[in-house]
Amino acid sequence: MQSYTLMSKKNAKLLAVLVSAIAAALPGCANTSGQAVAPAPLSHPSQREAWPNGGAQGEKLSTEHYCIFTSTANQSLRNGICGFMEAARANYVQLTGLTGRPAGGKRLAVYLFGDRQQWASLTETITGRDAETYLRVQSGGYCYDGVCVFWDIGTMATYSVAAHEGLHQFLHDAAGDNLPVWVEEGLAVQAEGYRIRRGLVLFEPSDNTSRLTTLRKTILAGRWRSVDRLVEMNAADNIQESAMHGAEYYSQLWALLLMIRSDEQYRAGLEQLLRATADGQLAAGLGIEPQEWAQLQRNGKAYSAVVGPRAFAHYIDADTKRFEQRYRAFAEKLAKVYRTRS
């Protein structure tokens, strides 16, 4: 029988502090691909104009790549959101290798409301028949058909949501095909990791205390999902299987993509997958006929169940049993837990 124990309580408590301290000491910290991540200023030039739909204090903020409509009275968030989103976009380019639209092209729309009531009102308008599903969101927001819609849940928490959902928005704009869910959600949780110091925002995928903490709980509680299961799932499967522990799915995807991006061979496969998706060649790469591909595109659950595992086997590792052993060991080391036998 196997059980799990924290390798060191002291290490577990200090892990996030040590990561932040080491990274903060460097002018530019390296992400898991080995490429330097440059800090970017939150203060960012923008064109500002009144936004009547946002109420008396509403503003439309236009930058190189975004139109941000906001009604929040949180001046820290209002003043920083333009710089944060532009820095997040630069991080998306680095995470994915995709470029999206050039500066000066059609800007991506972001709505940042002051409260949930305003958010819900727009949600009902833009999501139509899907509104009931999106109105279940209890904290932060979502991306729907290439539009991000948030409300202010506190500066730092709102930034985390914006970084995650902004990645979905970026891929909607930059990719020709839909990515397998495990890739897209895994990249979205990679995008969440950030720190702000002295007016600069620095993105680093491994710097994500929330996902790390949840990953540790997942392992210790014995709720680990195998890579075979992860790559065939979608978000709806996660809710149905584990409504009370839904964040665990994302913590495992966070660890999965960290591992893939930290290994030269796996990272090369991921890059090939992303290029095929951007070029609209994923079906050809996986040997899926056009008629079957069209059917899969219309059925999200089937798309996940079929394309997810095929893409993993083709681009990452066909030997999932071997990969699972490495993945589990990687996650346990990352979470500072180890297996004991009794």
N, C-alpha and C positions, 0 to 999 in steps of 0.2 A: 504494500500500500504506500502511496506517495502523499507527502504533505509538503507545504511550502513554509519557509520561515524567512524573515528579513535577514539579510546578510549582516547588516549592522544598523541598529536604530539610529546611531549617531550619523552614519553616512546618509541614511534615508532622509533625516531632517535637514542635513546640510547640503544635499545634492543640488537643489535649485540655487542656493546661495553661491555655491562654488562655481556653477556654470555661469551665473550672471557676473560674478567677480572676475573670472578669467576672461570672459568675452569683453567686459567693460574696459579691461586693461589694454585691449588691443584697438588700434585705429580702425581696423576692418577685420571682422571675424569670418572664418571660413565655414561655408555650409557643407552638407554631406557630399556634395558633388566635387568638393575640393576647390571651388571657385570662390573668390573673395566677394563678400557682401559689403557694399559701401553704405555707411550711415547716410541718411538723408534728412534735411531739415523739415520739421513740421510746418514752419512758416513758409508759405508758398504763394506766389502771385496768382490772383484770380480776378476775373471780371465779376463784379457784384451788381445785382439789380434787384429791385423789389419783386417778390413773388406773392401776388394777391391770394392765390389759393392756399398759401401757407399761413394765412392769418396776418395780423397787424405787423408781426415781427418776421414774417417769412422772407427768405432771400433765395435767389438763384445764383449759384457760384459756378462759374465756368473756368475750367483749366484746360491744359493741352488735350486731355483724353476724357474728361468727365464733365457732365452737367449735374451739379448736386443741388437739389431742392431741399431746403431745410427750414424747419420752424422751431428748432430747439432753442431754449433760452440759455442753455449751457454754453457760455462763451468760450470756454476752453475747448470744447468739442467743435463748436462752430468755427473757431479760428484754426483748428488743427486738421479738420477732416480733409481739406484739399491736399495738403502735404502728405497726409497719411495715405490717401488713396493713390496718389501719384507714386509714392514710394512702394506701396503694395503692388502696383502694376509692374514696376521695375522688377520686383521680386518674382512676380508671376512669369515674366519673360525668362528669368534665370532658372526658375523651377522647371519650366516646360520646354524651353528652347523655341517657343513660338513667339511671334511678334505682334499679332493682332493688328489693329488699324494704326496707321501712322498719326503722329500729332497733326492736328489741323483737319482730320477727317471727322466723320460723324462721331460725336461724343457719346459715351455710355451714360445712361441715366441712373442716378442714385437719389432716393428719397430718404431723408432723415428727419423724422417727426419728433416733436417734443414729448408726445405721450402715446400710449397704446390706442386710445380712442381715435386719434387722427390717423394712425397707422391702419386701424381696422377699416375705417371709412374708405381709404384708397384701395385697400386689399379687396374689399367687396367689389369695387369698380373694375379693377384690372384683372382679377382672377376668375370672374364670372362663375361658371358652374363648379370650379374648383375651390371656391372661397371657403366652404366649410372646412376643407382640409387645412388650408393655410391659416385660418383663424384659430386653429388649435395651438399654433405657436405661442408659447407663453413667455418667451424672453428673446428679444433681439430683432429677428426678421428673417428674410428669405430672399432668394433670387428667382424670379418668374419670367420666363421668355426673354431673358437678357436684361431685365430691369431689377435692380436691387431696392428693397424697401425695408427700412429699419425704423426703430424708434429708440430714443435715448434711454439706455438702462445704466447710465454711468459711463464716464469717458473711457476708461480702460476696457470695460466689458463690451462696450459698443464697438470699439476698435477691433476687438477680437472677432466679433460677428462680421464686421465689415470685411476683414481680411479673408475670412473663410468664404463668405458668400460672393465677395468680389472675384475670387478665383473661378467660381462657377460662371459668373458673368463674363469673365475674360475668355474662358473656353468656349462659351456659347458664341462669342464673336470671332474667335481665332481658329477653331477646329472645324473641319469639313464634315467629320463623322462624330457620332456620340462616342465618348470614351467608355470603356467598361466602367461600371460603377465603382469597383474597388480602386481603380486608378484615379478617377476624378475625386472621389471623397478622400482618398489617401493624400492626394496633392492639396486638397482644401485644408486638411488638418496640418499639413506641412506649412501652409501659408500663414497659419495662426501665430506661429512663434515670433514674438517681437519684444523689444524693450525700448523705452524712451529714456534718454539721458541727456541733460543739458540741451534740450530742444531738438535733439536728433533722434530719429527712429531707426532702429537696427533690426532687420529680420534675420532670424536663425531658426530653421525647422526644429532643431533639437531643444530649443529653449522654450518648452511648453509644460510648465509645472502641472497644469490641470490634467493634461493627457497622461503625463507620467504618473500622477497620483492614481488616476483611474485605472491605468494599466496594472499598477501594483495590486490594487484591490481585485481586479479581474483574475489575476493569477492566484492570489491568496485564497479567493473565494471558490476556486475551482470552476470558473465559468469561461474558461478558455475555449475559443472557437478555432478549429483547424484552418489552415490556409485553404484546403479544399472547400470548406464551407464559406469562408470569407469571400472568395473570388466569384461565387455564384449568387451572392446575396445582393439585395438592394435595400434602400432605407425602409420600405414597407415591411420587408421580411424582418428587419431588426426590431421594429415596433411590435410586430405580432409575436415574435419570439421572446422579447425581453423588454416589455413596456417600462418596468421599474429600473432597468439597468441599460437603457439605450445608449448611454455614452460609452459603454465598454466596446461596442462595435467600432466606434471612431478611434478609441485609444489603440485598439489592435491594428487598425489601418495606419495610424500614425507610426507605430513601430514597424509595420510591414514596409512602408515606403522609406522609412529611415534606413532599414537594412538594405533594401534594393539599391538605394542611391549611394550607399556607402561601399558597395562592392562593384568593382570595375566592370565585371562581366554582366552582372544584373543591370547595372546602370545603362550600359550600352544597349541592352535589350529594351529597357524602358524608353530610351531615346528613339529607338527604331519604331516602337509602338506609337509614340507621340507624333513622329513624322508621318507615319502611315495614316493616322487619324486626321492630322492637319491637311493632308493631301487628298482626303476622301478615298484612301486606298486600303482601309482596314479590312473590308470584306474580301478583297482580292488577296491580301496577305494571309488571311485565315482560310482561304479556299471556300468561301461561302458564295453560293450562286445568287445572282441578283434577285430572283423571285423570293428565295428564302430570306435574303437580307431585308427586302422590303417588308416582309411579314414581321420579322424580328423588330424592325424600327417602329412598328405600330403597337408593339406589346412590350412594355417596359420590363415586366417580370421575366418574360421569355428571353429578352435581350440579355438581361443579367445572367440568367441561368445557362445560356448557350455561349454568348460571346465572352463573358468573363473568364470561365475556365479555359476556353480555347486560346484566348489572348495570353493568358498566363503561361500555358504550356508552350505556345509558339515563341513568345518573346522573352520569357523569364526562365522557366525551368520545367521541363516535361516530367521530371522525377519529383513529384510533390512530396513523397515520403522523405526523400533526402532533404528537400528544402525545408520541410516542417521541422526536422530536427535542428537545423541551423537557425531557423526563425525563432523557435521556442527558446533556444539557448541565448540568442541575441536579446530577446525580450526580457528574459529573466535577469540577464546581466544589466540591461538598461534600467530595470526596475529595482535592482539590488535585492533580489530574492534568490533563494536556491532551494533545490529539491532535497528532501530528506526521506529516508525509507524507514519503515517500522514493521 
